[in-house]
């Protein structure tokens, strides 16, 4: 009995040691994986000298990495064959051009702010490799903005997703109610932090035109919304926060 008890305690200690680190490692891995969620941007220079600023939106869902990438609004393509292991990330984007599949492979290592690695693509025929350094958005007003709005006595959460190219703003805003369409903003601009854009809703005969103007400071926009309803202009405060 006296000999067996210490052996039992020692056995339990060994079992706890065996179970502890993997569990902790799994928890740490889960925390680390969640950090990569969000929007990433980089500047890409084509062989002809032209530049673009692609966008990559990543998320972890049930332990798997998912996401989309795009060169401009409306060109979103789902990533595939995505792998996230520690600080290493790899995925592919498959597009079609002239009936041919173009496969682009992204590989790199990441931390909280930067993904750095290589892009390999066969878009020009033979595979070519380019340096890749993506940073967490945002440039200027880019990102998803959210605020509480009111219409005819009802309050609701409103949002707009903005893209910036120099002093030009583009983006989309969800339609009202159960309508899942996205409405393109119009006449968007930003200069010295001053933001302006318009949103049109409804049929031509009863169109609602809302004019958004405000001042951006970091992740906050403060200004006003002017909406024409039944031929009358109504003004309300606009206080939006960047949520992604």
C-alpha positions in Angstrom: 0.0 0.0 0.0 2.7 2.5 1.0 4.7 1.6 -2.1 1.7 1.7 -4.4 0.5 5.2 -3.3 3.6 7.1 -4.4 3.6 5.2 -7.6 0.0 6.2 -8.2 0.8 9.9 -7.5 3.8 9.8 -9.8 1.7 8.2 -12.5 -1.0 10.9 -12.2 1.7 13.6 -12.4 3.1 12.0 -15.6 -0.5 11.8 -17.0 -1.1 15.5 -16.3 2.2 16.5 -17.8 1.3 14.5 -20.9 -2.1 16.0 -21.3 -1.3 19.6 -20.2 1.1 20.9 -22.9 -0.9 19.7 -26.0 -4.1 21.2 -24.5 -2.3 24.5 -23.9 -0.7 24.4 -27.3 -4.1 23.8 -28.9 -5.6 26.7 -27.0 -2.7 28.9 -28.0 -3.0 27.8 -31.6 -6.7 28.7 -31.6 -5.9 32.2 -30.2 -3.1 32.7 -32.8 -5.3 31.6 -35.7 -8.0 34.1 -34.8 -5.5 37.0 -35.1 -5.2 36.6 -38.8 -8.9 37.4 -39.3 -9.5 40.7 -41.0 -8.7 42.7 -44.1 -5.2 42.8 -45.7 -3.9 45.1 -48.5 -0.8 45.3 -50.5 0.5 47.2 -53.6 1.3 45.0 -56.6 3.3 46.2 -59.6 2.6 44.5 -62.9 5.3 43.8 -65.4 4.1 46.7 -67.5 4.6 49.1 -64.6 0.9 49.6 -63.7 0.0 49.1 -60.0 -3.0 47.8 -58.2 -3.9 47.5 -54.5 -5.6 44.0 -54.0 -7.6 43.2 -51.0 -7.6 40.0 -49.0 -10.3 39.2 -46.4 -9.5 36.3 -44.1 -11.4 34.5 -41.4 -11.1 31.3 -39.4 -14.3 29.2 -39.3 -14.4 25.9 -37.4 -10.6 25.8 -37.4 -10.3 26.3 -41.2 -9.0 29.4 -43.0 -11.5 30.9 -45.5 -11.6 34.2 -47.4 -11.8 36.2 -50.6 -9.5 38.3 -52.6 -10.2 41.1 -55.1 -8.5 43.7 -57.2 -11.5 46.1 -57.1 -15.1 46.1 -55.7 -17.1 43.5 -57.6 -14.2 41.2 -58.4 -14.2 39.1 -55.3 -12.9 35.5 -55.7 -13.0 32.8 -53.0 -9.6 31.5 -51.9 -9.0 27.7 -52.0 -6.6 25.1 -50.6 -6.0 27.3 -47.7 -3.6 26.1 -44.9 -2.7 27.9 -41.7 -0.1 26.3 -39.5 1.3 28.5 -36.8 2.8 31.6 -38.5 2.8 30.0 -41.9 -0.1 30.7 -44.4 -0.7 29.3 -47.8 -3.7 29.5 -50.2 -4.5 29.6 -53.9 -6.8 31.7 -56.1 -8.2 30.3 -59.3 -9.5 32.5 -62.0 -10.4 32.1 -65.7 -9.2 34.1 -68.6 -10.0 33.3 -72.2 -11.2 29.9 -71.2 -8.0 29.1 -69.4 -7.6 28.6 -65.6 -5.1 30.9 -63.9 -3.7 29.6 -60.6 -2.1 32.0 -58.2 -0.4 30.6 -55.1 0.2 32.8 -52.0 2.7 31.6 -49.3 4.1 33.6 -46.4 4.6 34.0 -42.7 2.5 36.5 -40.7 2.3 38.3 -37.4 -0.3 40.7 -36.1 0.3 43.3 -38.8 2.2 41.9 -41.8 2.1 38.8 -44.1 5.4 38.5 -46.0 6.2 35.9 -48.6 5.8 35.0 -52.3 3.2 35.0 -55.0 3.5 32.5 -57.8 1.2 32.8 -60.8 0.9 31.4 -64.3 -1.2 34.3 -65.6 1.5 35.0 -68.3 1.9 31.3 -69.3 5.0 30.1 -67.4 4.9 30.4 -63.6 6.4 33.6 -62.3 7.2 34.5 -58.7 6.8 37.9 -57.0 7.5 39.3 -53.6 4.4 39.7 -51.4 4.1 41.9 -48.3 0.5 42.5 -47.2 -0.4 44.8 -44.3 -3.6 45.1 -42.3 -5.9 47.6 -43.8 -6.7 50.4 -43.7 -5.6 53.2 -45.9 -7.6 56.3 -45.1 -11.3 55.6 -45.1 -11.1 52.0 -46.3 -13.0 49.4 -44.3 -16.4 48.5 -42.9 -18.1 51.3 -41.0 -21.2 51.0 -38.8 -23.6 53.3 -37.0 -27.1 53.5 -35.6 -29.6 55.3 -37.9 -33.3 56.1 -37.8 -36.0 56.2 -40.5 -39.6 57.0 -39.9 -39.3 56.4 -36.2 -37.5 53.1 -36.5 -33.8 52.6 -35.4 -31.5 50.1 -37.1 -27.8 49.3 -37.6 -26.5 50.8 -40.8 -23.2 50.1 -42.4 -21.1 50.9 -45.5 -18.0 49.2 -46.9 -15.6 51.8 -48.4 -12.7 51.5 -50.8 -10.3 54.3 -51.4 -8.2 55.1 -54.5 -6.5 58.4 -54.0 -9.2 61.0 -53.3 -11.9 58.7 -54.8 -14.2 56.6 -52.6 -16.2 53.7 -53.8 -18.2 51.1 -51.9 -21.5 49.4 -51.1 -24.3 49.6 -48.6 -26.9 47.0 -47.9 -30.5 47.7 -49.0 -33.3 48.0 -46.5 -35.1 45.1 -44.8 -34.9 41.7 -46.2 -33.5 42.9 -49.5 -30.0 41.4 -49.6 -28.8 43.5 -52.5 -25.9 45.9 -52.1 -26.2 49.4 -53.3 -23.2 51.2 -54.9 -22.4 54.6 -53.4 -22.1 57.5 -55.8 -19.9 60.6 -56.0 -17.6 59.4 -53.2 -14.6 61.5 -52.3 -12.2 62.1 -49.5 -9.8 65.0 -49.1 -7.9 65.9 -45.9 -10.2 63.6 -44.0 -13.4 65.2 -45.3 -15.7 62.4 -46.6 -18.6 62.7 -48.9 -20.8 60.2 -50.8 -24.4 59.7 -51.9 -26.8 56.7 -51.7 -29.9 56.3 -53.8 -32.7 53.9 -52.9 -36.1 52.9 -54.2 -37.8 53.3 -57.6 -37.3 56.4 -59.8 -40.7 57.7 -58.9 -40.1 57.6 -55.2 -36.3 57.7 -54.9 -34.7 58.4 -51.6 -31.4 60.2 -51.9 -29.1 60.4 -48.9 -26.0 62.6 -48.7 -23.3 61.6 -46.2 -20.6 64.1 -45.3 -18.3 64.0 -42.3 -14.8 64.2 -41.0 -12.7 61.1 -40.5 -10.4 60.9 -37.5 -8.8 57.5 -37.2 -11.6 54.9 -36.8 -14.4 57.5 -36.4 -16.4 59.6 -38.8 -18.5 62.4 -37.4 -20.8 64.4 -39.7 -24.4 64.6 -41.0 -26.8 62.7 -43.2 -29.1 64.7 -45.4 -32.0 62.7 -46.9 -34.7 63.8 -49.3 -38.0 62.2 -48.2 -41.3 63.0 -49.9 -39.7 66.1 -51.4 -38.4 67.4 -48.1 -34.8 67.4 -46.8 -34.1 65.9 -43.4 -30.8 66.2 -41.6 -29.5 63.9 -38.9 -26.2 63.4 -37.1 -23.8 60.7 -38.5 -21.4 59.1 -36.1 -19.8 56.0 -37.7 -17.1 53.7 -36.3 -14.8 51.4 -38.3 -15.4 47.8 -37.2 -13.2 46.0 -39.7 
